[in-house]
Amino acid sequence: MKKNWFLLGIMVALPIFWIALRLSGWDWQSVPGWACLLSGLSIVCAGFLLCWAAEVAQKDISQALALAFLAIVAVLPEYAVDMYFAWMAGKDEKYISYATANMTGANRLLIGFGWSLMVIIWWIKKKAKSIEIEESHKVEICFLTLATLYSFVIPIKGSISLIDAVILITIFVLYIRQAAKAEVMEPELIGPAEEIGRLPNNWRRLVVVSLFLYSGLVIFASAEPFAEGLIETGRNFGIEEFILIQWLAPLASESPEIIAATLFVLKAKPTMGLGTLISSKVNQWTLLVGLIPVVFCISGHKMDAMIINERQIEEIFLTSAQSAFGIAILASMNISIKEAILLLFLFLTQLFFPQKEIRFAYAFLYLALAIIILIKDRKRLKNILKIKSSPIEIP
C-alpha cells in the first residue's frame, strides 16, 4: 500500500538532515537543545527502520539466528545510548550515574508503561479483561526470574562488576539457547515490513541490509549528541540531569518498539504485542545490564568495578522490586486489566516522589505484593520455574 511506502520514506528521510549536519562539521555543542531534539528524532526513526528490517530478515536467516538477532536488534537504540554513557563512565566517573539512570528508566518503563499499555489498549478495543500469555513465554518468565533474583545482589554490594557481566550475559545466552530449541513460527508481517517482504528476493535482501546499515549510521551519529544534549539541556533549564536521562532518553529509544507492539494489539494480535515487550525486558535486564561494566572497563583500560552511589543503589533496588512484581503477575499466564492499571499507577505515582524513603517504600510495596500474589496462588510458582518447549512467535 502507498501509505506504508510513504511511512517508510518518512522514516528514512527525517534523519538525513541530521546526518548532513553532522558530516558538515556543525558545532552541535553550541545548541544542545536542538542537537538533542534532532538526534532524538533520528534515533526514533532508526528504531522503526530496525524493527521493520528485523521482521523481514526472518525470511532469509535461520530460525535460531533470527531469534538471537532480533532479541538484540529490537532494543539497539537503547543499547547505543546506554553504552555511550558506560564508555564515558570509564573516563569520567560522573557518567556512572547517567548509565544507571538510563538503564533503570528503560527497564521500569517497559513494565510499568509498556506492559500496562498493551492490556489497556486491548481492553479499550475489545473490552477484554486480560491478555493471555502463550505457554512459549514460560521461557522468558523463567530466565527473567533468574536475572531478577541476581539483580538484587548489585545494590547489596554497591557495584556493577565484570562478575555481574559474566553471570547476566550467561543468563541471556542460556535464554537464547533454550528458546532456540522450540519451533519458531514466522509472524505475519504488517505495515512497511509487509511491503518490503513482498519484494523479489534480491531486492528484499538489498533493502533489508541497506536499512540496517543506514539505521546503524544514524544511531552512531546520534548517540553522543542526544546523550550530551540531554545533560546540557537539563542544566540550562534547572532540571536534574539524572531525571531527564532516566525517563526522556528511554522514552525516545523505546518508543519504536512500544509503538510496534501497540500496532500488533490494534491488529488483534495482543499476545504478540505483549510478547514483544516481555522478550525485550529479558534482553534489557540481562544483556544490557551485563554489557555496561564490560564497556566501562574497556574504556577505562582497567578491570575495576563500577561503584554506584546511594541514589543509584536505591534506583536499581526499586527496578529489581518492580521486576519481581511483574514476574508474579506474568506467572498466571495472563495480565488482567486490574493488574495493568495497578502496574501503571505504581509506575506513574513513584515519579512524583524522589525522596529516598518513599522510593524504598515503593520497592518494598512491590515485593510485598509479589509475595502475597505467589502465596495466594502457588500455581504461579510452578509456571515461574517450569520451562516447556513449544512454538515461539518472534515479534
Protein Blocks (a to p, Z undefined) as FASTA:
>chain_A
ZZlmmmmmmmmmmmmmmmmmmmnopafklmmmlmmmmmmmmmmmmmmmmmmmmmmmmmmc
cfklmmmmmmmmmmmmmmmmmmmmmmmmmmomklmmmmmmmmmmmmmmmmmmmmmmmmmm
mmmmnopabdcddfklmmmmmmmmmmmmmmmmmmmnopacfklmmmmmmmmmmmmmmmmm
pccdddddehjllmmmmpcfklmmmmmmmmmmmmmmmmmmmmmmmmmmmmmmmmmnopaf
klmmmmmmmmmmmmmmmmmmmmmmmnopaklmmmmmmmmmmmmmmmmmmmmmmmmmmmno
pabdcdddfklmmmmmmmmmmmmmmmmmmmnopacfklmmmmmmmmmmmmmmmbfklmmm
mmmmmmmmmmmmmmmmmmlmmmmmpccddddddZZ
